[in-house]
Amino acid sequence: MDEWDAVVVGAGVGGLSAAVLLAQVGMKTLVVEKDDRVGGRALSLHGEEVRDKGVDWYRRLLGGQYSYLIASEPSLDEMVDNGILDGYTLDLGYHAVSVAGEGYFAMLRDLIGGYGDRQVIINPCLTGSWIDGQFYEESPLSNMQRVDDKLYTEFKRIGKRFFDFFGPFFDATPQQLEELDSLSLHEHLVKTGFAESKIIYDYLRCFGTLFTTINDPNDISMGDMTRYALQVIMPAVMKGGPVYVGGFTENGIMTWSQAIADRFIGFGGEVRLEVSMKSIEVEGDTVTGITIEGAGGEEFIPARRVVFNIPIQELFKYIDERAFPGDFTTRVKSLYGYGSLSPYIGLTGLPVPEEHAKRLMKTPCVVPRSEGFDWDVYMAWNIQSYIEPSCAPEGKHLFTAYLPLTEKESHNRELVMKAVKAVPDFLESVYPGFKDYIEWELYPVCVKLEGVAKSVTQAGSLKPDVKAPGIEGLYFAGDTARGYGVAMDCACSSGILCASAITGLDYGIK
Ligand SMILES: Cc1cc2nc3c(=O)[nH]c(=O)nc-3n(C[C@H](O)[C@H](O)[C@H](O)COP(=O)(O)OP(=O)(O)OC[C@H]3O[C@@H](n4cnc5c(N)ncnc54)[C@H](O)[C@@H]3O)c2cc1C
């Protein structure tokens, strides 16, 4: 049996990013994926698939990506029987691409010479905030000087400008950036005087939560946000033209993963779907390959290197923890992620003003912490179909959103149901008559939206390195290994860092 130069386990964003760069330099690379499609948590499906394959298939697909369905209206069986979801493309929950794909996604795209034949079109959206019953308009990132008049007055009152938020860090060295990883957003807002205004505090906390998916500002790391502002947003702004906070991918987020997988295959790589890794094989302290299980039973795949794209917290299911230094094992076991409630609501028309429909909207509190949550539960929402029309049938609209939850909260069904109930009520309060437009509702919960929360103890440089300690030939890629930026972009940056550790090439991430 021929030995592979590298086997990548998992066709998530991180695994595919690493794999395509390895194949590009001529390494004989195999990707194995347990599901029937590439993309991992960046998953898309068509409503017709749910109708054809059934309720159990849909629940299994969600379960395989750390998600479960907590509620729906009408019942999922009724939706399937009546084809209510036909014509919709559902990304797993909410899958806005940060900087509309001009961050680490763009770096990878440029490194591999473009997306190839498959078009990856990411439609950008503007952003806005809804705080204490008021709408605050936001400009593209490239025009941040243009601040909403009401906010401008408030900034002026406390003697600050928006730019002062990152101002102290513009010349930060890589080492100073690493120090910022353990500085919290709350501490920063207090130190810099922004906390003197509740509106501005809430407004900047919304940015922090959008970036990190963490509700509690005491836990949001300033490091990752600052690094992203300096290393991703600023260079994108310098290129000229508008730079947006996010965007949605035509025909679903999975189009991106399919395009990268196509490029990988074009470079000579091989993808095997519907095969699960059972164990990582090691001799002495060196990787020899993996054992997989698929339709043909168990098989040993010899490989000089293994890239582990599964969230790192699951590592010890595949390899004995005693193979690693004790401090690494303890650290991995202590890592936690962040979950979310990610509603989809099918709408018979457009129940919000166009000024909101073209924006990614965010609000600091949909359910107060007094209901039993660690912190006030924020929500970001979109009329996704207004920005990216292919996701809903003509004449209808798809509302998508996410409400961050801690891992513990996301497992507590009673608590999550409080958030489920709060969503339509909140929307009705902002947009009277909203409920009359609702045709159907689905409420999936994800327990690992971000595999490692970007908290003050875990962000950026505090994550496990892409090269495993103690075992030669074992690497990590994905949002639980060292990498920077927002969720999918973070998984992509980690894949690039992982490929760099293997090939020795400098791809430009500091
Ligand atoms: C509901 C939801 C909403 C989100 N919204 C956003 C958003 O708006 N913007 C954003 O940037 N990010 C968002 N994210 C986060 C984003 O999806 C993840 O950060 C990113 O996709 C993680 O990629 P990854 O490569 O690290 O891991 P994964 O996607 O988890 O990839 C791991 C892969 O390994 C496979 N696998 C697991 N076990 C095995 C095995 N034993 N053998 C073979 N294969 C295996 C899995 O099937 C999977 O394909 C969201 C996530 C969820 C769940």
The ligand as an SDF file (V2000), in Angstrom:
LIG
                    3D

 53 58  0  0  0  0  0  0  0  0999 V2000
  -24.8220   27.1880   13.4830 C   0  0  0  0  0  0  0  0  0  0  0  0
  -23.4800   27.7560   13.1490 C   0  0  0  0  0  0  0  0  0  0  0  0
  -23.3720   29.0600   12.6880 C   0  0  0  0  0  0  0  0  0  0  0  0
  -22.1270   29.5990   12.3610 C   0  0  0  0  0  0  0  0  0  0  0  0
  -22.0550   30.8760   11.8640 N   0  0  0  0  0  0  0  0  0  0  0  0
  -20.8640   31.3480   11.4440 C   0  0  0  0  0  0  0  0  0  0  0  0
  -20.7780   32.6320   10.8060 C   0  0  0  0  0  0  0  0  0  0  0  0
  -21.7720   33.3370   10.6350 O   0  0  0  0  0  0  0  0  0  0  0  0
  -19.5520   33.0380   10.3790 N   0  0  0  0  0  0  0  0  0  0  0  0
  -18.4230   32.2880   10.5640 C   0  0  0  0  0  0  0  0  0  0  0  0
  -17.3390   32.7160   10.1530 O   0  0  0  0  0  0  0  0  0  0  0  0
  -18.4890   31.0840   11.1680 N   0  0  0  0  0  0  0  0  0  0  0  0
  -19.6720   30.6100   11.6210 C   0  0  0  0  0  0  0  0  0  0  0  0
  -19.7350   29.3910   12.2430 N   0  0  0  0  0  0  0  0  0  0  0  0
  -18.4900   28.7260   12.6400 C   0  0  0  0  0  0  0  0  0  0  0  0
  -17.8190   27.9900   11.5190 C   0  0  0  0  0  0  0  0  0  0  0  0
  -18.7230   27.1250   10.8940 O   0  0  0  0  0  0  0  0  0  0  0  0
  -16.6540   27.1800   12.1130 C   0  0  0  0  0  0  0  0  0  0  0  0
  -15.7960   28.0280   12.8570 O   0  0  0  0  0  0  0  0  0  0  0  0
  -15.8090   26.5400   11.0160 C   0  0  0  0  0  0  0  0  0  0  0  0
  -16.6130   26.0000   10.0010 O   0  0  0  0  0  0  0  0  0  0  0  0
  -14.9610   25.4650   11.6880 C   0  0  0  0  0  0  0  0  0  0  0  0
  -14.1950   24.8010   10.7040 O   0  0  0  0  0  0  0  0  0  0  0  0
  -13.1500   23.7040   11.1520 P   0  0  0  0  0  0  0  0  0  0  0  0
  -12.4260   23.2950    9.9390 O   0  0  0  0  0  0  0  0  0  0  0  0
  -12.3810   24.1830   12.3050 O   0  0  0  0  0  0  0  0  0  0  0  0
  -13.9960   22.4850   11.7580 O   0  0  0  0  0  0  0  0  0  0  0  0
  -15.2260   21.6260   11.2530 P   0  0  0  0  0  0  0  0  0  0  0  0
  -16.0760   22.3810   10.3160 O   0  0  0  0  0  0  0  0  0  0  0  0
  -15.8540   21.0990   12.4990 O   0  0  0  0  0  0  0  0  0  0  0  0
  -14.5420   20.4290   10.4430 O   0  0  0  0  0  0  0  0  0  0  0  0
  -14.2290   19.1840   11.0000 C   0  0  0  0  0  0  0  0  0  0  0  0
  -14.5680   18.1100    9.9850 C   0  0  0  0  0  0  0  0  0  0  0  0
  -14.1550   16.8510   10.4960 O   0  0  0  0  0  0  0  0  0  0  0  0
  -15.1410   15.8870   10.1670 C   0  0  0  0  0  0  0  0  0  0  0  0
  -14.9620   14.7740   11.1010 N   0  0  0  0  0  0  0  0  0  0  0  0
  -15.2310   14.7390   12.4250 C   0  0  0  0  0  0  0  0  0  0  0  0
  -14.9140   13.5400   12.9420 N   0  0  0  0  0  0  0  0  0  0  0  0
  -14.4170   12.7970   11.9210 C   0  0  0  0  0  0  0  0  0  0  0  0
  -13.8960   11.4810   11.8180 C   0  0  0  0  0  0  0  0  0  0  0  0
  -13.8010   10.6720   12.8990 N   0  0  0  0  0  0  0  0  0  0  0  0
  -13.4620   11.0380   10.6230 N   0  0  0  0  0  0  0  0  0  0  0  0
  -13.5310   11.8280    9.5040 C   0  0  0  0  0  0  0  0  0  0  0  0
  -14.0270   13.1030    9.5510 N   0  0  0  0  0  0  0  0  0  0  0  0
  -14.4410   13.5760   10.7410 C   0  0  0  0  0  0  0  0  0  0  0  0
  -16.4400   16.6530   10.3610 C   0  0  0  0  0  0  0  0  0  0  0  0
  -17.5320   16.0250    9.7130 O   0  0  0  0  0  0  0  0  0  0  0  0
  -16.0670   17.9910    9.7180 C   0  0  0  0  0  0  0  0  0  0  0  0
  -16.3030   17.9920    8.3380 O   0  0  0  0  0  0  0  0  0  0  0  0
  -20.9680   28.8250   12.5500 C   0  0  0  0  0  0  0  0  0  0  0  0
  -21.0690   27.5040   13.0060 C   0  0  0  0  0  0  0  0  0  0  0  0
  -22.3060   26.9750   13.2830 C   0  0  0  0  0  0  0  0  0  0  0  0
  -22.3700   25.5490   13.7280 C   0  0  0  0  0  0  0  0  0  0  0  0
  1  2  1  0
  2  3  1  0
  2 52  2  0
  3  4  2  0
  4  5  1  0
  4 50  1  0
  5  6  2  0
  6  7  1  0
  6 13  1  0
  7  8  2  0
  7  9  1  0
  9 10  1  0
 10 11  2  0
 10 12  1  0
 12 13  2  0
 13 14  1  0
 14 15  1  0
 14 50  1  0
 15 16  1  0
 16 17  1  0
 16 18  1  0
 18 19  1  0
 18 20  1  0
 20 21  1  0
 20 22  1  0
 22 23  1  0
 23 24  1  0
 24 25  2  0
 24 26  1  0
 24 27  1  0
 27 28  1  0
 28 29  2  0
 28 30  1  0
 28 31  1  0
 31 32  1  0
 32 33  1  0
 33 34  1  0
 33 48  1  0
 34 35  1  0
 35 36  1  0
 35 46  1  0
 36 37  1  0
 36 45  1  0
 37 38  2  0
 38 39  1  0
 39 40  1  0
 39 45  2  0
 40 41  1  0
 40 42  2  0
 42 43  1  0
 43 44  2  0
 44 45  1  0
 46 47  1  0
 46 48  1  0
 48 49  1  0
 50 51  2  0
 51 52  1  0
 52 53  1  0
M  END
$$$$
